[in-house]
C-alpha cells in the first residue's frame, strides 16, 4: 500500500455502474483525506448518490475498486462510517432517544454509552427537551436533524452526507454547517454531496464535480476558483463610469456593474485609473466565479 | 452477531408493543371466557328452575289406566278429572302446566300439553318424567322392574380406541379430542403464523416507505436484517401461541366441570406440542420469507398486502379439510396437502391432532419444508439486495430474473 493511500480515508479508482444499459457512473476516481471536506457536487442525476451507495457497498460497481479506511468495505469498517442517505426516514412511532440508541446499537455502541452520547448531541442542537417525543411529532427539519445525529452518534472516522441541507431552514442550515466544520476540525473525513453547489462553497476543502456520470472538475477549491476566474471586476460607484483603458466589455446589473478586462490589464491598474480620475467608488471587488458559474462554463464547453 | 441480536430485540419489542398484537393475543382467551361463561350462566338459570321446588304438573287421563304416580320424583303429578278443572288450576297458579292423555293415546301416542309460559321447548325434566310415567303405567303390569328400567334407557355406549396392534390407544377422547381441539389449535396456529408474517411484511414496507432501510443497511448486512427480523417476530408469534395455549388450558380446567363433560378426559398430546412448535417455526419461516420477498418487491405495504392475500388462503386450505383428514389418511389429497410446503404446517398439525399421521410422513414433510425454506431464503437474500432500495417502483419480472442470476 502506498503512503498516500495510508492517509486517504476513501480511495475510489475507476468505478463504473450502469442500470439497464444507462451508464450512470462512468469510470470516476477520487480520494478523500482525513480532516478534509470533499464536496461531491453536480446537478440532479449526475450520479452522486449512486457513487455514494457504491462506497457504502449498498450497490456493487460494475468495475473499478473502492478502498475505505485502508481496505475493501467490511462489516468492521462499516462501523466507522457515518452515513446520512439522501432518501431518509426514521421509525415514526419510535421515541427520539430510542431511535438514536437503536441506530447506534447497530453500529456496535453499548446502549448506556449510546444514551449518554445521544443526550450530549441533542443538547448540542437544543433538542434535549424533545428526547421523549415520537418521531412523528417532530417537524420535518427536526426529524432531519435527528437523522444527522444518528449518522455521527458512533463517532465515525468517515462521514458521508448526501444532500444534508435539503429541507432545512436557514437557521438550521447554519447550525448544521457549524457542526460539520467541527467534525472536520476533529480530523474526520467528510464527503458532502449536494446539487446546490453555491451552498457548500465555504465548507469544502476540495471538490469533485460530476455531470452525467463523469468527472468534470476535481481539485482544491481555491485552485479551481483561481483557475476559472474570468478576469473581471465588480464595481459600484457614484456618477457615470469614465472611460477606462483595458476594458473589453461591460455588464450592467441592478446595483453594480461588471467590467471584463483584457489579458494585459490587472484589476490593480483599473483601480489606479479610477483613483486618478477621482471617481467615488463604494465597491471594488475582483470577481470570483461561483461553483455554479464554473459548472455552467464547463458544461457549455462540452 | 451482536447486531443481529439488536435487530431481534428491536423487532420483538416493537411487535409486542403494537396495539394489534396485544388485541389479537388477548381476544381469543376473552372470547373463550365469554362463551364458556355464558354457557355456565345459562346452565345455572336452568338449574335454578328445578331447585326452587318441584314443579307441579297436572294431567287428565282420558285414555284410562294411567294412575300410578308413585315413581315420579322430579315433578309432582296431580290428576284432574277434566281439562276444564285443570285449566282453572293452571290459571290459579296451582300447577305450572298440564297435559291430557287423549283417548286414542295408545294407538297414536298423542299427548296434548297446555301451559301459560312462552317457551322454546318442553323443559327436559318434565319431558323425561312424563315419558317415564307413561312407560311405567303402560308396561309395569307385563314386565319386571329391571326390564322396565332397561326399556327406558336401552343403551349406554362407552367407546374405546384401539391402535393398529389391538392395544388400547393412549389417545382417548370424544368429539372434542378427535376433532375440535386439533381444529381450534391449528386455526390459532395458522393465525399466529399469519400475524408474524404480516408484521414482517408491514415492517419491511414501513422501512422501505420511510426510507430508513438505507440507514439500516449502512450499518448491517441484508442477511443480518432479514435474520433479525424473522427471528424477532417469530419469537413474538411463538409467545402468542404459548399464551393462547396456556390460557386455553387454564380456561378449560376452570370450566370443564360444568361444560357437560365435553372436554373431560381431554389431554393435549405431547406430540402435538412438540411437533406443533417445529411446524410453527418452519411454517413461519416459509411464510415469513415469502412475505419478506413480497415486501422487497412491492413499493408499498398496500400492494404487498394485496399479493400476500393470494397466498394466505392457500395455506389455510387444510382447515377446510380437517374432517376429511380424519377419515381418509391414505387419500392422495391428504398426501398432497401434507407434503406441499405451503399447506404442510397446518395439514400436519391437524393430522397430528387427529392422530393419523405416521412417522415417515412427519419426517418427509419436515424435510421438504426445510428444503423449501433453504431455497426461499437463498433466493430471498438475492432479491432483497436488489429491490430493498428500489423505492416507489414495482419490480418487473425481467428485473427479478436478472437479479436472481446476477447477485
Interface residues (C-beta under 8 A of the other chain):
Chain A: X20 X53 X56 X58 X59 X75 X78 X79 X81 X83 X84 X85 X87 X88 X89 X90 X91 X92 X94 X102 X103 X105 X106 X107 X108 X147 X150 X151
Chain B: X2 X3 X6 X7 X10 X14 X206 X209 X210 X211 X212 X214 X215 X216 X217 X218 X219 X220 X221 X389 X391 X399
